[in-house]
Amino acid sequence: MHGATGTRVGCCRRIERAYFTPRPRAGAGNQGSLLEFDAGCLDDIAPALGAALVARARLVLACAAGEPNSAVAQRVDLTNATVGKWRRRFIERRISGLYDELRPGKPRTIEDERVAELIHKTLHTKPSDGSTHWSVRTMGEETGISPTSVHRYFKLFGLQPHRTESFKLSTDAFFIEKLRDVVGLYLNPPENALVLCVDEKSQCQALERTQPMLPMGLGYVEGVTHDYKRHGTTTLFAALNVLNGAVLADCKPRHRHQEFLSFLRKIDKSVPNDLDIHCIVDNYSTHKHAKVRAWLAARPRWHLHFIPTYSSWLNQVERFFSLITDKAIRRGSFKSVRELIQRIEHFVSSHNQSSQPFVWTATADSILAKLERLCSRISGTGH
C-alpha cells in the first residue's frame, strides 16, 4: 500500500508541475503563503487525483482566491477547522500534504515475494498428493502462510481453485458466418420483422417426491427427499420474442418434426401477416427435416437462422429455459404430467405479464477476440 501511495504522490507532483502555474498573491510576504492556481485544470486531472484529493484541492484553491476559511466551510458544508487543516498542510507540503496520513497498525508480515509465490503455485502447479486443485489449507501448508491469509489473497486476486466451469468450442466450419448472422439480428434487428429464438426443452420430468417437503424455517432451508417417483415427461416448445421478452410456449408429448411443424404453425398464426419472421434455432435434425424445409419454402416471410454447433449460448431462449427450470420445475413435486404442464403454463403466463427482454451487448468481434484468447491459453494458438 505504501508503494502505491508513493506512486500516486509522484504522479500528482508531475501534474502539479505541468498544470499548476503558481502566481504569488498581491502583498504576499513569504514563501509560506498560499499561491493562486488555475482551478479549471482540476477537471482535467480529476481522474488521476481521485475524488477526495480533488475536493481538498478545491478547498485550497478557494482559499487562494481570497475567500476566508469560514466562507469556504459554509459553502462546502465543512467545519472551519477542516478547511484550516488542509490549507495549512498544503502550505507545508504542497500536493503531498493533501493525502491522508498513513494509518497506524501492524506492519505487513507477508512480503510481496511470498504473495507472488502463492499466486504462481495456485495457477501453475498441482498438489503432490495427487489432488486436482489446491485448497486454502493445502496451499497454506505448502507456502507456510496461514489459511486465513491464503483465503484473503485468493479473494483479492479472484482465485477460485475449488471451482470449475464447463465449456465446448464449436467445430462448425461456418462458425464465424453463423455467429455474425445471429449477433447481427440481436444488435440490429431488421425492420418490419419479428426476431424469435425458438427451441424445445425435452424430457421435462414430472417427478413426485416420496415424502412431503420439509418447509423452510428459521435457521434451516427447505428439504426434499433425494428419491422420487416418475410420472412421465413432456417437451416444452418455446419462442422468445427478442424485442419484448414475451414467450409463446406449448407442451407436447414428443419432439419429432411433426410437433415442431405444429409449433411453427402456432407461431405463424400469432404473428401479424405484415411482419417477416426471423427464427433462430439450433442444429437439431428435426429443424432440418425435409417436411419442415418444404413448409418454410412455401412461406417466404419465414427465415431460419441456425446457430453454430455447440453454441446454444447464442440462443436467448436457453436463458428462459434456465429461468423456468430453476423457478418452477426443479424443486417442484408433480403427481402427473398434466400437473407439470399446468405449472409450466402458469409460469409462462405470469412471465408474459411483466416480461423484459434479455439485453444482448456482445459484438461478434468481441466474442471472436475472447475465443482467440481462450484458444491461446489452451493450445498456444489463436484458432
C-alpha positions as CSV (number, residue, x, y, z in Angstrom):
1,M,0.0,0.0,0.0
2,H,2.9,2.4,0.8
3,G,4.3,1.8,-2.7
4,A,1.0,2.6,-4.4
5,T,0.6,5.8,-2.4
6,G,4.2,6.9,-3.3
7,T,3.4,6.3,-6.9
8,R,0.3,8.4,-6.8
9,V,2.1,11.2,-5.0
10,G,4.8,11.2,-7.6
11,C,2.2,11.3,-10.3
12,C,0.4,14.2,-8.7
13,R,3.7,16.1,-8.3
14,R,4.2,15.8,-12.1
15,I,0.7,17.0,-12.6
16,E,1.4,19.9,-10.3
17,R,4.4,21.0,-12.3
18,A,2.6,20.5,-15.6
19,Y,-0.8,22.2,-14.8
20,F,-0.4,24.4,-11.7
21,T,1.4,27.6,-12.5
22,P,2.0,29.5,-9.3
23,R,1.2,33.2,-9.2
24,P,2.0,35.0,-5.9
25,R,-0.9,36.8,-4.4
26,A,-0.6,40.6,-4.2
27,G,1.0,41.5,-0.9
28,A,2.3,38.0,-0.1
29,G,5.2,38.4,2.2
30,N,6.8,35.0,2.4
31,Q,7.0,31.6,0.6
32,G,4.7,30.0,3.2
33,S,1.6,31.9,1.9
34,L,-0.9,30.4,-0.3
35,L,-0.5,30.6,-4.1
36,E,-3.1,31.2,-6.7
37,F,-3.7,28.4,-9.3
38,D,-5.9,27.9,-12.3
39,A,-8.9,26.0,-11.0
40,G,-10.1,25.0,-14.4
41,C,-7.4,22.3,-14.8
42,L,-8.7,20.4,-11.9
43,D,-11.4,18.9,-14.1
44,D,-8.8,17.6,-16.5
45,I,-6.7,15.9,-13.8
46,A,-9.5,14.7,-11.5
47,P,-9.3,11.1,-12.7
48,A,-5.7,10.9,-11.7
49,L,-6.1,12.6,-8.3
50,G,-9.3,10.9,-7.1
51,A,-12.5,12.5,-5.7
52,A,-11.1,13.1,-2.2
53,L,-8.0,14.8,-3.4
54,V,-9.9,17.0,-5.9
55,A,-12.3,18.1,-3.2
56,R,-9.3,19.1,-0.9
57,A,-7.6,20.8,-3.8
58,R,-10.7,22.9,-4.5
59,L,-10.7,24.0,-0.8
60,V,-7.1,25.2,-1.2
61,L,-7.9,27.0,-4.5
62,A,-10.9,28.7,-2.9
63,C,-8.7,29.9,-0.1
64,A,-6.0,31.0,-2.6
65,A,-8.7,33.1,-4.4
66,G,-9.1,35.1,-1.2
67,E,-12.1,33.5,0.5
68,P,-11.9,33.3,4.3
69,N,-12.0,29.8,5.9
70,S,-15.4,30.5,7.3
71,A,-17.0,31.2,3.9
72,V,-15.4,28.2,2.3
73,A,-16.5,26.0,5.1
74,Q,-20.1,27.2,4.9
75,R,-20.2,26.7,1.1
76,V,-18.9,23.1,1.1
77,D,-20.6,22.2,4.4
78,L,-17.5,21.6,6.4
79,T,-16.1,23.0,9.7
80,N,-13.7,25.8,9.8
81,A,-11.1,23.5,11.5
82,T,-11.3,21.1,8.5
83,V,-10.7,23.8,5.9
84,G,-7.9,25.3,8.0
85,K,-6.2,21.9,8.4
86,W,-6.0,21.2,4.6
87,R,-4.9,24.9,4.0
88,R,-2.1,24.6,6.5
89,R,-1.0,21.2,5.2
90,F,-0.9,22.4,1.6
91,I,1.3,25.4,2.7
92,E,3.7,23.0,4.4
93,R,3.8,20.1,2.0
94,R,2.2,21.1,-1.3
95,I,0.1,18.4,-3.0
96,S,1.6,15.6,-1.0
97,G,0.0,17.3,2.1
98,L,-3.5,16.7,0.7
99,Y,-3.1,12.9,1.2
100,D,-4.3,11.2,4.3
101,E,-1.7,10.3,6.9
102,L,-0.6,6.7,7.0
103,R,-2.9,4.8,9.3
104,P,-1.3,3.2,12.4
105,G,-1.4,-0.5,12.6
106,K,0.6,-3.8,12.5
107,P,3.1,-3.8,9.6
108,R,2.7,-6.5,6.9
109,T,4.4,-9.8,7.7
110,I,3.9,-11.4,4.3
111,E,6.3,-10.0,1.7
112,D,5.4,-9.4,-1.9
113,E,7.7,-12.2,-3.0
114,R,5.7,-14.8,-0.9
115,V,2.4,-13.5,-2.2
116,A,3.8,-13.9,-5.8
117,E,4.9,-17.4,-5.0
118,L,1.4,-18.2,-3.6
119,I,-0.3,-17.0,-6.8
120,H,2.2,-18.8,-9.1
121,K,1.8,-22.1,-7.3
122,T,-2.0,-21.8,-7.4
123,L,-2.1,-21.1,-11.1
124,H,0.7,-23.3,-12.4
125,T,1.1,-26.3,-10.0
126,K,-0.8,-29.2,-8.5
127,P,-0.6,-30.7,-5.0
128,S,1.9,-33.5,-4.7
129,D,-0.7,-35.8,-3.1
130,G,-2.5,-36.3,-6.4
131,S,-5.3,-33.8,-5.8
132,T,-6.5,-31.9,-8.9
133,H,-6.5,-28.5,-7.2
134,W,-5.4,-26.5,-4.2
135,S,-7.5,-25.7,-1.2
136,V,-7.0,-22.9,1.3
137,R,-5.5,-25.3,3.8
138,T,-3.2,-27.3,1.4
139,M,-1.9,-24.0,-0.1
140,G,-1.3,-22.7,3.4
141,E,0.7,-25.8,4.3
142,E,2.7,-25.6,1.0
143,T,3.7,-21.9,1.4
144,G,3.8,-21.5,5.2
145,I,1.1,-18.8,5.1
146,S,-1.9,-19.1,7.4
147,P,-5.2,-20.4,5.8
148,T,-6.9,-17.1,6.7
149,S,-4.3,-15.1,4.8
150,V,-4.4,-17.5,1.8
151,H,-8.2,-17.1,1.7
152,R,-7.8,-13.3,1.8
153,Y,-5.3,-13.3,-1.1
154,F,-7.5,-15.8,-3.1
155,K,-10.4,-13.3,-2.7
156,L,-8.2,-10.3,-3.5
157,F,-6.9,-11.8,-6.8
158,G,-10.1,-13.5,-7.8
159,L,-8.6,-17.0,-7.5
160,Q,-11.1,-19.9,-7.1
161,P,-9.2,-23.2,-7.5
162,H,-12.1,-25.1,-5.9
163,R,-14.5,-24.1,-8.8
164,T,-14.7,-25.2,-12.4
165,E,-16.9,-24.3,-15.4
166,S,-17.7,-26.4,-18.4
167,F,-17.2,-25.2,-22.0
168,K,-17.1,-26.6,-25.5
169,L,-15.5,-25.0,-28.5
170,S,-17.6,-25.1,-31.7
171,T,-16.3,-27.3,-34.6
172,D,-18.7,-25.7,-37.1
173,A,-16.9,-24.9,-40.3
174,F,-19.1,-21.8,-40.7
175,F,-18.9,-20.7,-37.1
176,I,-17.9,-17.1,-37.9
177,E,-20.6,-16.6,-40.6
178,K,-23.3,-18.0,-38.3
179,L,-22.1,-16.0,-35.3
180,R,-22.2,-12.7,-37.2
181,D,-25.6,-13.6,-38.6
182,V,-27.2,-14.3,-35.2
183,V,-25.5,-11.5,-33.3
184,G,-26.5,-9.1,-36.1
185,L,-30.1,-10.0,-35.5
186,Y,-29.8,-9.2,-31.8
187,L,-27.9,-5.9,-32.2
188,N,-29.5,-4.6,-35.5
189,P,-32.9,-6.4,-36.0
190,P,-34.4,-5.9,-39.4
191,E,-37.3,-3.5,-39.9
192,N,-40.9,-4.8,-40.3
193,A,-39.8,-8.2,-38.9
194,L,-40.1,-10.2,-35.7
195,V,-37.0,-11.9,-34.3
196,L,-37.8,-15.1,-32.4
197,C,-35.5,-17.5,-30.5
198,V,-37.0,-21.0,-30.8
199,D,-36.1,-24.3,-29.2
200,E,-37.5,-27.2,-27.3
201,K,-36.8,-28.4,-23.8
202,S,-37.2,-32.1,-24.0
203,Q,-37.6,-34.6,-21.2
204,C,-39.2,-32.3,-18.6
205,Q,-39.9,-34.9,-16.0
206,A,-43.0,-35.0,-13.7
207,L,-41.2,-36.1,-10.5
208,E,-43.1,-36.7,-7.3
209,R,-41.1,-36.8,-4.1
210,T,-41.6,-39.9,-2.0
211,Q,-42.2,-37.8,1.2
212,P,-43.7,-34.4,1.8
213,M,-41.3,-31.5,1.6
214,L,-39.8,-30.0,4.8
215,P,-40.8,-26.3,4.7
216,M,-38.1,-23.6,5.2
217,G,-37.8,-22.3,8.7
218,L,-35.6,-20.0,10.8
219,G,-32.1,-21.4,10.6
220,Y,-32.7,-24.2,8.1
221,V,-33.5,-24.4,4.4
222,E,-36.3,-26.2,2.6
223,G,-35.8,-30.0,2.5
224,V,-36.7,-32.5,-0.2
225,T,-36.2,-36.3,-0.4
226,H,-33.4,-37.5,-2.7
227,D,-35.7,-40.1,-4.3
228,Y,-38.8,-39.7,-6.3
229,K,-41.5,-41.4,-8.5
230,R,-41.5,-40.8,-12.2
231,H,-44.9,-40.0,-13.8
232,G,-43.7,-39.3,-17.4
233,T,-42.3,-36.5,-19.4
234,T,-43.3,-33.6,-21.6
235,T,-41.5,-31.4,-24.2
236,L,-41.7,-27.7,-23.8
237,F,-41.6,-25.8,-27.2
238,A,-40.9,-22.1,-26.7
239,A,-40.4,-19.0,-28.9
240,L,-38.9,-16.0,-27.2
241,N,-39.6,-12.5,-28.7
242,V,-36.3,-10.7,-28.7
243,L,-38.0,-7.3,-28.7
244,N,-40.0,-7.6,-25.5
245,G,-39.0,-10.9,-23.9
246,A,-42.5,-12.4,-24.2
247,V,-42.7,-16.2,-24.7
248,L,-45.0,-18.3,-26.8
249,A,-45.0,-21.8,-25.3
250,D,-46.6,-25.2,-26.0
251,C,-46.1,-28.6,-24.3
252,K,-46.2,-31.7,-26.4
253,P,-45.6,-35.4,-25.6
254,R,-42.8,-35.8,-28.1
255,H,-40.3,-33.7,-30.1
256,R,-40.4,-35.0,-33.6
257,H,-40.7,-32.9,-36.8
258,Q,-44.5,-33.3,-36.6
259,E,-44.5,-31.5,-33.2
260,F,-42.1,-28.9,-34.4
261,L,-44.2,-28.2,-37.5
262,S,-47.3,-27.8,-35.3
263,F,-45.5,-25.3,-33.2
264,L,-44.3,-23.3,-36.2
265,R,-48.0,-23.1,-37.4
266,K,-48.9,-21.8,-34.0
267,I,-46.3,-19.1,-34.3
268,D,-47.4,-18.3,-37.8
269,K,-51.0,-17.7,-36.6
270,S,-49.8,-15.5,-33.7
271,V,-47.6,-13.1,-35.8
272,P,-49.3,-10.4,-37.9
273,N,-49.2,-11.1,-41.6
274,D,-47.4,-7.9,-42.5
275,L,-44.3,-8.9,-40.5
276,D,-41.4,-11.2,-41.6
277,I,-40.3,-13.9,-39.1
278,H,-36.6,-14.4,-38.4
279,C,-36.4,-17.6,-36.4
280,I,-33.1,-18.5,-34.6
281,V,-32.8,-22.3,-34.0
282,D,-30.1,-24.9,-33.2
283,N,-28.9,-27.7,-35.4
284,Y,-31.3,-30.4,-34.1
285,S,-32.2,-32.7,-37.0
286,T,-35.9,-32.0,-36.5
287,H,-35.4,-28.4,-37.5
288,K,-33.9,-29.5,-40.9
289,H,-36.4,-32.2,-41.7
290,A,-37.5,-32.3,-45.4
291,K,-41.1,-31.6,-44.5
292,V,-40.0,-28.6,-42.3
293,R,-38.0,-27.2,-45.2
294,A,-40.9,-27.6,-47.6
295,W,-43.3,-25.9,-45.2
296,L,-40.8,-22.9,-44.9
297,A,-40.2,-22.7,-48.6
298,A,-43.9,-22.2,-49.2
299,R,-43.9,-19.2,-46.8
300,P,-41.5,-16.5,-48.0
301,R,-41.8,-14.4,-44.8
302,W,-40.1,-17.2,-42.7
303,H,-36.3,-17.1,-42.4
304,L,-34.4,-19.7,-40.3
305,H,-31.1,-18.8,-38.8
306,F,-29.0,-21.7,-37.5
307,I,-26.6,-21.1,-34.6
308,P,-23.2,-22.9,-34.8
309,T,-22.8,-26.3,-33.4
310,Y,-22.1,-26.5,-29.6
311,S,-23.2,-22.9,-29.3
312,S,-26.6,-23.0,-27.5
313,W,-25.4,-19.9,-25.5
314,L,-26.2,-17.9,-28.7
315,N,-29.9,-18.8,-28.4
316,Q,-31.6,-16.4,-25.9
317,V,-34.5,-18.8,-25.3
318,E,-32.0,-21.0,-23.4
319,R,-31.9,-18.3,-20.8
320,F,-35.7,-18.6,-20.4
321,F,-35.3,-22.4,-20.1
322,S,-32.9,-21.8,-17.3
323,L,-35.3,-19.5,-15.5
324,I,-38.3,-21.8,-15.7
325,T,-36.2,-24.8,-14.7
326,D,-34.8,-23.0,-11.6
327,K,-38.0,-21.3,-10.5
328,A,-40.8,-23.7,-11.5
329,I,-39.7,-27.2,-12.3
330,R,-36.6,-28.4,-10.5
331,R,-37.9,-28.0,-6.9
332,G,-41.4,-29.0,-7.7
333,S,-43.2,-32.2,-6.9
334,F,-45.8,-33.3,-9.5
335,K,-48.2,-36.2,-9.3
336,S,-48.9,-36.3,-13.0
337,V,-47.7,-34.9,-16.3
338,R,-50.8,-32.8,-16.5
339,E,-49.9,-31.1,-13.2
340,L,-46.4,-30.3,-14.6
341,I,-47.9,-28.8,-17.7
342,Q,-50.2,-26.6,-15.7
343,R,-47.3,-25.3,-13.6
344,I,-45.4,-24.5,-16.8
345,E,-48.3,-22.7,-18.4
346,H,-48.9,-20.7,-15.2
347,F,-45.2,-19.7,-15.1
348,V,-45.2,-18.6,-18.8
349,S,-48.5,-16.6,-18.3
350,S,-47.0,-14.8,-15.3
351,H,-43.7,-14.2,-17.1
352,N,-45.5,-12.6,-20.0
353,Q,-47.4,-10.1,-17.8
354,S,-44.2,-8.3,-16.9
355,S,-41.7,-9.7,-19.4
356,Q,-38.5,-7.8,-20.1
357,P,-36.1,-8.5,-23.0
358,F,-32.7,-10.0,-22.4
359,V,-30.3,-7.3,-23.5
360,W,-27.6,-8.6,-25.8
361,T,-24.4,-6.4,-25.7
362,A,-21.6,-8.5,-27.1
363,T,-20.5,-7.9,-30.6
364,A,-19.3,-10.6,-32.9
365,D,-15.8,-9.2,-32.9
366,S,-15.6,-9.2,-29.1
367,I,-16.8,-12.8,-29.0
368,L,-14.2,-13.8,-31.6
369,A,-11.5,-12.0,-29.6
370,K,-12.5,-13.8,-26.4
371,L,-12.3,-17.2,-28.3
372,E,-8.9,-16.3,-29.6
373,R,-7.7,-15.7,-26.0
374,L,-9.2,-18.9,-24.9
375,C,-7.6,-20.9,-27.7
376,S,-4.2,-19.3,-27.0
377,R,-4.4,-20.4,-23.4
378,I,-5.5,-24.0,-24.4
379,S,-3.2,-24.8,-27.3
380,G,-0.9,-21.8,-27.7
381,T,-2.6,-20.7,-31.0
382,G,-5.4,-18.3,-31.8
383,H,-7.5,-20.9,-33.6
